[in-house]
Amino acid sequence: MTTTKIEYIGDLRTHNTHVRSGNTMITDAPIDNRGKGEAFSPTDLMSTSLANCIMTIMGIKAKDEGFSLDGARAEMTKIMSENPRRVAEIQIDFDFSMLNLTDKQKRILKAIPAISPVALSLHPDVKQSINMKF
C-alpha cells in the first residue's frame, strides 16, 4: 500500500499527503539551493526523522518499562557538506532534565539511538552526534 502521495507544485516545492491519515505537508528547497526556505526541505525531514525516530523508540521503551517521557524535548541541527552536496552530520540534543529519571531509566534511553531504524538506515558517512541532558 502506498504510504505517501507526492505532487510537484512548482517553484522547487512538493505537496505531500500521508495516505492513511490524510495529513499533508509541503517541502521547499532551502534558500542555499535556490528555494524559498519556507518549509522543511527534504534533508530537513530526513534529519528530523532521525530525532523523531529515536524519541519514538524511547517512548515505546519507557512505556514498556512503566515510566513517562512526557515533556522531553530535542533540538536537531543539520550540517551540510558540498561536493557532493549531502547531509554530513546530524546533531541531536535531547533534554530530559525536566524528568526525574533513575539511573536505570537513563541507561535504557542512552542505548536507544544505536537501534533506531532511521539511524540504522542512514549511510555510515552521515555522522550522528547524539547528546542527552538528564
N, C-alpha and C positions, 0 to 999 in steps of 0.2 A: 504494500500500500504506500502511496506517495506520502511523504512527510510534509513537504513544503512546496507550494507553487510560487514561482518567481516570474515577475514581469519586468522587463527593462522599460522604464518610463521616460528615458531621455536624460540629458544633462548628467550622465555618469551616475544615475540613480536607479535603484530597483525597488519594486514593491513586492513584499513577501507575505504570503498567507500560510499560516500553520493550519493544515487541512483538518486535523481532528478538532481543534478548538475554534477555528475561525479568527484567531488573533492575527493582527497584521503589524508590520513594521516596514520602515524604509531604510535602505542603506544609501550612503552617499560617499563618493570618493573624497579622500581627505584633501585639504587645501594644498598640501605639498605635492599632490599628484593630480592637479587640475580639477579638483572637485570643489564643492561649496563647503564641505565640512559641517553640514547642518544636521547630520545624523551619524549613527555608528557607521564606520567603514567596515568592509569585510574583515580586515585584520583586527579591528577593534573587537568585533564579535568573536573572532577566534580566541583572542587573548582573554576577553571577558568570560568566554565559555570555560576556560581553564579554572578561573576563580570560582565560577558558579558550580562547576562540577565538583571541585574539591569541597566546597561548603555544603553541597547537597549530600555528598557521601558522608561528611562529618555529621550532618543532621540525621541521616539514617542510622549511623553507628551510635550517636548519642541517644536516639530514641530506643534502640535495641538495649542500650546499657542503662536506661532509666534516668537520663538527665537531659536538660534542655539547653539549646544554643540560642534561644530567643534573644534577640538584641545584639548578637555577634555581628561584627562588621568586617569589611575588607576593602582595601583600595588596590587597584591594579594600575601598573604603568607598563606601557608597551614601548619597546625600543626597536626602532627600525634600523636596518643597515642598507647600504647601497651596493650595487654590482655583485650579486644580484640584489634587487630590492626585495627584502623579505623581513619577517619578524626575526630579530636576532635574540631578543631576551624579553621575557615576561616576568615582571616583578610584582609579587603579591604580598601585601602586608595585612595579615589577619589580626583583628583586635578582639580578644576575649576578656579584656581587663574588667569589663562590667559584670562578668560572671564569677561565681565563687566555685572554681573547679578544683577538684582534688588532683593530686599528683598522678593517680592512675588515669583520670579523665584527660589530663594534659598529654600523657604518653599515648593514649589512644588517638587523639587528634593529630599529634605530630607524625604518626605513621600513615595517615590518610593520603597526603599528596603523592606518595610513591605508587599508590594503587588506583589513582583516579583514571577512569577510562580516557578522558581527554589528555591527561598528562602522558599516558602510555601511547596515545595516538599521534602525538607531535613528533616531528623529526628530532633525532638526538642532537642536532646542531642548534636547536632552539633552547637557549639557556632558560631554565625555570628557577627563579630565585624566590623562595618562599620563606617569609618571616612570620613569626607568631608572637604576639604580645599577650601575656596572661596576667 
